[in-house]
């Protein structure tokens, strides 16, 4: 599990997925497979966590990368583009946003 520290100078990406309860487990399984089979093997990947809300309408994905360019290169691969198309078909939408750690309490 990734640790959140203010000293981290890499890239943090938080992606939120919006779906219905009917597709929530399918989305989670697709994300788990993407990490197990592909993402975790990509250069610069440091760790990630997947979280689902109680209503099963949102999944939050927190991932850490050495550099922004590593994350962007992973997204541009044919395999990840195909996986993202399949995940998008199960969701109302998803949005990855890049962040820097500002404070930890």
C-alpha positions in Angstrom: 0.0 0.0 0.0 1.4 3.4 -0.9 2.3 5.7 2.0 1.4 9.4 1.8 4.3 11.6 2.9 5.0 15.3 2.3 8.5 14.5 1.2 7.3 12.5 -1.9 8.4 14.3 -5.0 6.9 12.0 -7.6 3.4 12.0 -9.2 0.2 11.2 -7.4 -2.8 10.4 -9.5 -6.3 10.2 -8.0 -8.9 8.8 -10.4 -12.6 8.7 -9.6 -15.0 6.3 -11.4 -18.7 6.8 -11.3 -21.0 3.8 -11.9 -24.2 2.1 -10.9 -24.3 -0.5 -8.2 -25.0 -3.0 -11.0 -21.6 -2.5 -12.6 -19.5 -1.6 -9.5 -18.0 -5.1 -9.0 -17.3 -5.4 -12.7 -15.4 -2.1 -12.7 -13.5 -3.1 -9.6 -12.6 -6.5 -11.1 -11.4 -4.7 -14.3 -9.2 -2.3 -12.3 -7.8 -5.1 -10.1 -6.9 -7.1 -13.3 -5.3 -4.0 -14.9 -3.1 -3.5 -11.9 -2.2 -7.2 -11.4 -1.6 -8.0 -15.0 -0.2 -4.8 -16.5 0.1 -1.5 -14.5 2.2 -2.7 -11.6 4.8 -3.9 -14.2 5.2 -0.5 -15.8 8.3 1.7 -15.4 7.9 4.2 -12.6 4.9 2.6 -10.9 5.2 2.8 -7.1 1.9 1.6 -5.7 -1.9 2.1 -5.7 -5.0 1.7 -3.7 -8.6 1.1 -4.8 -11.5 2.2 -2.6 -15.3 1.7 -3.2 -18.0 3.8 -1.5 -20.7 2.1 0.5 -23.4 2.9 -2.1 -21.2 1.2 -4.8 -21.6 4.2 -7.1 -17.9 5.4 -6.9 -14.5 4.0 -6.9 -11.4 6.1 -6.0 -8.0 5.0 -7.3 -5.0 6.5 -5.6 -1.7 5.7 -7.5 1.9 6.9 -7.1 4.4 7.2 -9.9 8.1 8.2 -10.0 7.4 10.8 -12.7 4.4 12.3 -14.5 5.9 11.0 -17.8 5.8 7.4 -16.5 2.1 7.6 -15.8 1.4 9.2 -19.2 3.5 6.6 -21.0 1.5 3.8 -19.4 -1.8 5.5 -20.5 -0.6 5.6 -24.1 0.2 1.9 -24.4 -2.2 0.0 -26.7 -3.0 -2.4 -23.8 -4.0 0.3 -21.4 -6.0 2.2 -24.0 -7.9 -1.0 -24.7 -8.5 -1.6 -21.0 -9.6 2.0 -20.5 -12.2 1.6 -23.3 -13.6 -1.5 -21.6 -13.7 0.2 -18.2 -15.3 3.3 -19.7 -18.1 1.1 -21.1 -18.9 0.0 -17.5 -18.9 3.5 -16.1 -20.9 6.7 -16.3 -17.4 8.3 -16.4 -14.0 8.5 -14.9 -11.5 11.3 -14.3 -7.8 11.0 -13.5 -6.3 14.1 -11.9 -2.6 14.6 -11.0 -1.8 16.0 -7.6 1.2 16.9 -5.4 1.1 16.1 -1.7 0.6 19.4 0.2 0.3 18.2 3.8 -0.2 15.0 5.8 -1.8 14.9 9.3 
